[in-house]
């Protein structure tokens, strides 16, 4: 006879099984790096290790788990694992554990990024925090449910995905699963995206717009600046004007305080380039690149429209733009020349997410975190997570959490802490139990 709800709440991470699986996963990490076209991951190298653990417990072999291996591109599969509950339509899911990783150069690391090494509480290697550690963690949760067979009203689903770290290829990971309706049933309950860090609920993320502002002037000798249109000055003054207008149109939003965002929406330069030339030459053009990080209470497409309008207005009224010194100007009427600006945008924009703070899923995550970790401090950042806004727009109740370390996320010498992963396991088991109890009360 299977365990009851309290037994689920008392589940503990099996350290040996977790580390054994993580060791295999990190051992594949060299071939899971996602940076096309040079590095195309083969997520099925990780998926096969997950399947080795869970397939023997599947319905195919007389166990309770319903396991699906969904492949859209050869070698790059997704795995959906379902532990069926007794009540139709009652469901809780753990999604976002991705089987690709960001790149790592072994020459820059203090240890081998592509093999698991253990230093006390530290589990070291590429993917330990993001996100192979979570793959191993959720796999162990599903294994224990299948072996101990608790009688639950709620169906528990885990989804291990391909292609989270790159957005240039589409419809082969969670986006493909959603498009094909394979995750539709998850809309009936909270969806926990397990891919953040530091053991606290991440309740808000930012949208991102990458942009490129190019100024065109007239190249000339720097000793005769009155015969030039200096694109560097044009770009700097335009940047100042654009930022001023941006912060006027997209000020701190009242909801940002409730969500605890560290910053409001921002628009800033991050790169500067020009074609080259001598120091005694005023160049003919230059480019500033940067990004906007937009809190989820503004629409990124509205921001793009505004930015385009700023540039159009500056071009139409370039004589009114601020100058730098007595001979600085952006027109040469006698030559029929006008400086001008163009602004381009990366097609891969992301929208931010504000999680539903009134959701039973959020309350379960908060209470479970407080009980297991000892404190609950939800946070929001204008860093961006791909895919989850699209899930939210499709009708999923997305909540986010993670049990790696933000300080090593995408960093050299990446590691996570075994003690944190133990707590992460307990939080997920606690969530299942709390949602079950909530429904029993109903």
Secondary structure, DSSP 4 states (H G I P E B T S, - for coil): ----HHHHHT----HHHHHHHHHHHHHTGGGSB-BTTTB---THHHHHHHHHHHGGGBGGGTSSEEEEEEESSTT-EEEEEEE--SSTT-EEEEEEEES-B----GGGSSS-TTS-EEETTEEESTTTTTTHHHHHHHHHHHHHHHHH----SSEEEEEEES--S--SS-SSSHHHHHHTTTTGGGGGSEEEEE--BTTS-EEEE-EEEEEEEEEE-B-EEGGGGGG-B-HHHHHHHHHHHHHHHHHHHS---HHHHHHTBSS--EEEEEEEEE----TTEE-SEEEEEEEEEE-TTS-HHHHHHHHHHHHHHHHHTGGGS--SSTT--SEEGGGTEE-EEEEEE-S--B--EE--TTSHHHHHHHHHHHHHHS----EE-S---SSHHHHHHTT-EEEEE--B-GGGTT-TT-EEEHHHHHHHHHHHHHHHHHHHHHHHH-
